[in-house]
Amino acid sequence: MFLFFSKLNFVQVEVSTRCQLSCLMCPKSFFRWKAMDMSFEDFKKIPFSRFRYAHLQGWGEPLLNPELGEMIDFAKKSCKVSLTTNGLLLPEWKEEIAKLDLIAISIAGIDGQREVRKTKLEELSEKIETITSLKKRPKVVIATLMMKNTISELPMLVEFAKSIKADELIANNLDYIPSKDLVGYEVFSENPSEEYLRIIETAKKRAEELKINFVARPIKMEEALVCAENPIKNCFITVDCKISPCAYLHIPSEGDEITRFFKGEEIKVKKQYFGYAKEFQKAWKSKVYSDFRGVYERRLFEPHLPLPECCKSCYKAYSL
């Protein structure tokens, strides 16, 4: 088992669950949502010195938290800091963003930005360039979701990312499906479409030509020994300072269950929390949390062991 005092990799902090958008694929559009900001006083209870990296974003828009600047300064004393944003408020936070190690701007696509996000990509590109034009700036990543109605735009998104002087384009999957309305939008499967694979390969070649980094998540479902969220060395702090293994075991909605659609079937799982940030050491070393992580630690040496029940219906557990 990993000792508590060994440095952990990554803490994801949900500094706000508010958002000015209502995106097609966001759970906020489907559930009774708890919209709130984390206070700076609560933020200071998180032991950032335990981690190498802090990512200030959960199920909301971090730039809506008025205390974000103080949060960045506080966390930077102990570890590297990044965040993901929808980009709408980039110019207003330019000075604070310059202090980050990485910023990811989430976009839906070329035409997809209008269809999915109800915003114009042309206006967003101007806001992004207020950051990429800074003399001292963080690494700038454009993050997008591969969905059936947007994946064809992937090669053009590579060109877009290059044109606004971003450093990287990351193409993620629609790995959480909160509603039956979204079933079928995903591009991944156990036998992925040759057409989708060709589009991804075309985007990779275009990225090589333009000399920009491009990363596409796999679209073939295969059970992973440990998912990319890696609960062994990472964790998630909710907007109300609860400790959860990852964002996918917490949704800031009413009730204590998460609704997922997995392979077309509606599944409900209990939200998973193991204490509060102010008592991080006690929570991390607790038997119930240690046992949860222990399943993944043992899977590294005993691959036949089953996933925790709450993870079996999560697409992140299948290399996506």
C-alpha positions in Angstrom: 0.0 0.0 0.0 1.2 3.6 -0.7 2.2 5.5 2.4 0.3 8.6 3.2 3.3 10.9 3.4 4.4 10.0 -0.2 3.6 12.8 -2.6 0.3 12.4 -4.3 0.0 13.3 -8.0 -3.1 15.3 -8.6 -6.0 17.0 -6.8 -9.0 18.3 -8.7 -10.8 21.1 -6.9 -14.4 22.1 -7.7 -14.1 25.8 -7.1 -17.6 26.5 -8.6 -20.6 24.6 -9.8 -22.1 27.7 -11.4 -22.0 28.1 -15.2 -23.3 30.7 -17.6 -23.9 28.1 -20.3 -26.3 25.2 -20.7 -24.4 22.8 -22.9 -26.1 19.9 -24.7 -24.0 17.2 -22.9 -23.7 18.7 -19.5 -25.5 17.1 -16.5 -26.5 20.6 -15.3 -29.0 20.5 -18.1 -30.7 17.4 -16.8 -30.6 17.5 -13.0 -31.7 19.7 -10.1 -28.4 21.5 -9.7 -26.6 22.9 -6.6 -25.1 26.1 -8.0 -22.5 27.6 -5.7 -18.9 28.7 -5.2 -16.3 27.3 -2.9 -15.1 30.0 -0.4 -11.4 30.9 -0.1 -11.6 30.0 3.6 -12.7 26.4 2.6 -10.1 26.3 -0.2 -7.3 27.0 2.3 -8.2 23.8 4.2 -7.0 21.7 1.2 -3.4 20.4 1.8 -1.9 21.3 -1.5 1.6 20.5 -0.3 0.5 16.8 -0.5 0.2 17.1 -4.3 2.3 17.8 -7.3 -0.5 19.3 -9.3 -3.9 21.0 -8.6 -6.5 21.5 -11.2 -9.1 24.1 -10.3 -12.3 22.9 -12.0 -15.1 20.5 -11.5 -18.7 20.5 -12.7 -18.8 24.3 -13.3 -17.0 27.4 -14.6 -14.1 28.3 -12.3 -13.8 31.9 -13.6 -17.2 32.7 -12.0 -15.7 32.3 -8.6 -14.7 35.9 -7.5 -12.0 34.6 -5.2 -10.2 32.6 -7.9 -7.2 34.9 -7.9 -6.5 34.3 -4.3 -7.0 30.6 -4.8 -4.4 30.4 -7.6 -1.9 32.4 -5.5 -2.4 30.1 -2.4 -2.2 26.8 -4.3 0.9 28.0 -6.3 2.9 28.2 -3.1 2.7 24.4 -2.9 2.3 22.8 -6.3 1.6 23.4 -10.0 -1.8 24.8 -10.8 -4.1 24.5 -13.9 -7.7 24.9 -14.7 -10.3 24.3 -17.5 -12.7 27.0 -18.6 -15.3 27.7 -21.2 -13.2 30.8 -22.1 -16.0 33.4 -21.9 -14.3 35.4 -19.2 -10.6 35.0 -20.2 -9.9 38.7 -20.8 -11.2 39.7 -17.3 -8.9 37.2 -15.6 -5.8 37.7 -17.8 -3.4 38.6 -15.0 -4.4 35.7 -12.8 -4.3 33.2 -15.7 -0.7 34.3 -16.5 0.3 32.7 -13.2 -1.0 29.3 -14.1 1.1 26.4 -15.4 -1.6 25.3 -17.8 -5.0 26.4 -18.9 -7.4 24.3 -21.0 -10.2 26.0 -22.9 -13.1 23.7 -23.7 -14.8 24.1 -27.1 -17.4 22.0 -28.8 -16.1 22.3 -32.4 -16.2 24.7 -35.4 -19.9 24.6 -36.2 -20.4 22.5 -33.0 -19.6 25.5 -30.8 -22.8 27.1 -32.0 -24.9 23.9 -31.9 -23.7 22.5 -28.6 -22.6 25.6 -26.6 -24.8 28.2 -28.3 -21.8 30.6 -28.6 -19.8 31.8 -31.5 -16.3 30.4 -32.0 -15.1 33.6 -33.7 -15.8 35.6 -30.5 -14.2 32.9 -28.3 -11.0 32.8 -30.5 -10.5 36.6 -29.8 -10.7 35.9 -26.0 -8.3 33.0 -26.2 -5.8 35.1 -28.1 -5.7 37.6 -25.2 -4.0 34.7 -23.4 -1.8 33.2 -26.1 -0.5 36.7 -27.0 0.9 37.2 -23.4 4.7 37.3 -23.1 4.5 35.2 -20.0 1.7 32.7 -20.2 0.8 29.2 -19.2 0.6 26.2 -21.6 -2.6 26.7 -23.6 -4.6 23.6 -24.4 -7.8 23.4 -26.5 -10.0 20.6 -25.2 -12.9 19.2 -27.2 -15.4 16.3 -27.0 -15.6 13.8 -29.8 -19.3 13.3 -30.5 -21.0 11.9 -33.6 -22.2 15.4 -34.5 -18.8 17.1 -34.1 -16.0 14.5 -34.8 -15.9 15.3 -38.5 -14.5 18.8 -37.5 -11.5 17.4 -35.7 -8.9 18.1 -38.5 -10.3 21.7 -38.7 -10.0 22.0 -35.0 -6.3 21.2 -35.3 -6.0 24.1 -37.7 -8.0 26.3 -35.4 -5.8 25.5 -32.4 -2.7 26.3 -34.4 -4.2 29.6 -35.7 -4.8 30.9 -32.2 -1.3 29.9 -31.1 -2.5 27.2 -28.7 0.1 24.6 -27.7 -2.0 21.5 -27.8 -5.4 20.1 -28.8 -7.0 17.3 -26.7 -10.0 15.3 -28.0 -11.9 13.6 -25.2 -14.8 11.3 -25.2 -18.4 11.8 -24.0 -17.5 9.6 -21.1 -20.3 10.5 -18.9 -23.8 10.3 -20.3 -26.4 11.7 -17.9 -29.5 11.3 -20.0 -31.2 8.9 -22.5 -31.3 11.9 -24.8 -27.5 11.7 -25.2 -27.3 8.0 -25.8 -25.9 7.5 -29.3 -23.9 10.8 -29.4 -20.7 8.9 -28.2 -18.2 7.8 -30.9 -16.5 5.0 -28.8 -17.6 1.4 -28.7 -16.1 -2.1 -28.4 -15.7 -2.1 -32.2 -15.2 1.5 -33.2 -16.2 2.9 -36.5 -13.5 2.8 -39.2 -14.7 6.2 -40.3 -14.1 7.8 -36.9 -10.6 6.1 -36.7 -9.8 7.6 -40.1 -10.9 11.1 -39.0 -8.7 10.9 -35.9 -5.7 9.7 -38.0 -6.3 12.6 -40.4 -6.3 15.0 -37.5 -3.0 13.5 -36.2 -1.3 13.9 -39.6 -2.5 17.5 -39.9 -1.1 18.2 -36.4 2.3 16.8 -37.4 2.3 19.0 -40.5 1.4 22.1 -38.4 3.8 21.1 -35.6 1.2 21.2 -32.8 0.6 18.6 -30.2 -2.5 16.5 -30.6 -3.9 13.9 -28.3 -7.0 11.9 -28.9 -8.4 9.6 -26.3 -8.9 5.9 -27.4 -12.4 5.2 -28.8 -12.1 1.4 -28.3 -13.6 0.2 -25.1 -11.2 -2.0 -23.1 -11.3 -2.4 -19.4 -8.3 -0.7 -17.8 -6.5 -2.0 -14.7 -6.6 1.6 -13.4 -8.6 4.3 -15.1 -7.1 7.6 -16.2 -8.5 9.3 -13.0 -6.2 7.0 -11.0 -7.8 7.1 -7.6 -4.6 5.5 -6.1 -2.7 8.8 -6.3 -5.3 11.4 -7.2 -8.5 12.7 -5.7 -11.3 15.2 -6.1 -12.5 17.9 -3.7 -16.1 18.9 -4.1 -17.4 22.5 -4.0 -18.5 21.8 -0.4 -15.1 20.3 0.5 -15.9 16.6 0.5 -13.3 14.2 -0.7 -14.2 11.9 -3.6 -12.1 9.6 -5.7 -13.0 11.5 -8.8 -15.4 13.8 -10.5 -17.4 10.9 -11.9 -18.4 9.7 -8.4 -19.7 13.1 -7.5 -22.3 15.2 -9.3 -23.5 18.5 -7.5 -27.1 17.5 -7.9 -29.9 17.0 -5.4 -29.9 13.5 -3.8 -27.3 10.9 -3.0 -27.3 9.0 -6.3 -25.7 9.6 -9.8 -27.7 8.7 -12.9 -25.6 7.2 -15.7 -26.4 5.7 -19.0 -24.0 2.8 -19.7 -24.3 0.9 -22.9 -27.8 2.4 -23.3 -29.0 1.2 -19.9 -29.9 3.6 -17.1 -27.9 2.9 -13.9 -27.9 4.7 -10.6 -24.9 4.6 -8.3 -24.4 6.1 -4.9 -22.1 9.2 -4.7 -18.8 8.4 -3.0 -17.3 10.6 -0.3 -14.7 9.8 2.2 -14.6 12.7 4.6 -13.7 16.4 4.3 -10.6 18.3 3.1 -10.0 19.8 6.5 -9.3 16.3 7.8 -7.6 15.0 4.7 -5.0 12.8 6.5 -7.7 11.1 8.6 -9.9 10.6 5.5 -7.1 9.3 3.3 -5.9 6.8 5.9 -9.4 5.7 6.8 -10.2 2.0 6.3 -13.1 2.6 3.9 -11.1 4.9 1.6 -7.9 2.7 1.8 -10.0 -0.3 0.9 -11.5 1.5 -2.1 -8.0 2.4 -3.4 -6.7 -1.0 -2.5 -8.9 -2.6 -5.1 -7.1 -0.7 -7.8 -3.7 -1.3 -6.2 -4.3 -5.1 -6.2 -5.6 -5.0 -9.8 -2.1 -3.9 -10.9 -0.9 -7.4 -9.8 -4.1 -9.4 -10.1 -5.9 -8.2 -13.2 -8.8 -10.6 -12.8 -10.1 -8.8 -9.7 -13.4 -7.0 -10.5 -13.8 -3.2 -10.5 -15.5 -1.6 -7.5 -19.2 -1.8 -8.1 -19.6 2.0 -8.5 -17.0 2.0 -11.2 -18.3 -0.9 -13.4 -20.7 1.4 -15.2 -18.3 4.3 -15.7 -16.9 4.6 -19.1 -13.6 6.0 -17.7 -12.9 2.4 -16.4 -12.7 1.2 -20.0 -9.7 3.2 -21.3 -11.8 6.1 -22.7 
